[in-house]
Amino acid sequence: MEVRIGVQHVNRELTLESAQSADEVQDTIAKAVSGDEPLLVLTDEKGRRVVVPADKLAYIEIGEESSRRVGFGSASA
């Protein structure tokens, strides 16, 4: 699933593909925004960590979970 993170005073948004479910990502975000965690830490599909100070978050967009496609195109019947 794709996660887009807007950071205050930064022109570009951070985008990552996460293997976590939407609920897991939302729970992690909720902990950071509520003040329980000072940092938002998400891990992408390749194991890289994205760390953002929770007080600098502008917005977060969580994309829909999609099944992986195999091949060069999708055939629909």
Secondary structure, DSSP 8 states (H G I E B T S, - for coil): -EEEEEETT-SS-EEEE-SS-HHHHHHHHHHHHHTS-SEEEEE-TTS-EEEEEGGGEEEEEE--------SSS----
